Amino acid sequence: MYVIPFSMGPVGSPLAKYGLELTDSPYVVASMRIMTRMGKKVLDHLMQSDDKHFIRSLHSIGRSLGMLSTWPCDPDSTLIAHFPERNEICSYGSGYGGNSLLGKKCFALRIASSLAQKEMWLAEHMLVSQCVPPICCSLHVEICLYLCLSLGVILSHGLCTDSWYH
């Protein structure tokens, strides 16, 4: 089993949200390392903080790695449960990233919506936008528009100009 302390945001930031994921999947460990801030710095913050609102998450692919012949999952008994009132997420039997990387979709989208309502902020997943020709044919623009939080990234990097967005 692997223990993954992670932060959604810079460690120590008043806007960062923290979690701890217990998993049996090395894929989850490697992917969470890429997609979140994780490791000793996060664990130290959790140990020193009086914040009891961090997200507790448990994941298992449902089979031992030696028994796997194809995709790592147990589709006949997959269970994904979110408990926003307790800040907990449980996932069993799924190797799909959205159901196994619990700091991402499960926390950042589903639990965050409940947390945002309690703390009076907004959790947002996608940008809805209208493109007009010939802009909508540009792959670069489409990729930028579909990234989570893309509007903030595009505006903060000065990539938006009147010539390519409407």
C-alpha positions, 0 to 999 in steps of 0.5 A: 500500500502507498500513502500519498499526501497531496496538495491541490495548490501551493503548500502553505497557501490559504487557498490550497486544499489538502488530502491523503490517499491510500492506494495499492496502485503504483500507477496512482502514485506516479500519476498523482506525483505529476498532477498534484504537489505531493510528498514530505512537504505536504505531510509536514504541513498536515502534521503541523496544521490544525486543519482537520478538513483535509480529504481522506481517500482510499483506493484499491484496484480490486485485484492483486497485481499478480492476478491482472491479465489486462486493464487493472480493474474489477468491473463487476464490483466497482464502487466509487463513493463520495462522502462530502459531509466527512471529506472522504472518498472511497474507490474500489475496483477501478483503474480509470484515472478519474476514479483512482486519482482521487485528488483530481476528479473525485476531490477537485470536482465532486467534493470541492463542489460541496466544500465550495458551497460551505466555504462560499466559493465556486468550484468550476470544471470546464470553460464554456465558450463560443468560437466563430470561424476561422478560430474554431478550426485552430487546434491550439485554441480548442486545446486551451479552451478545454483545459481546466481553469484555462481561462485563468491560465490564458489570461494570466499568461497574456495569450488571449487577444481579441484576434482569436477569442470571442 
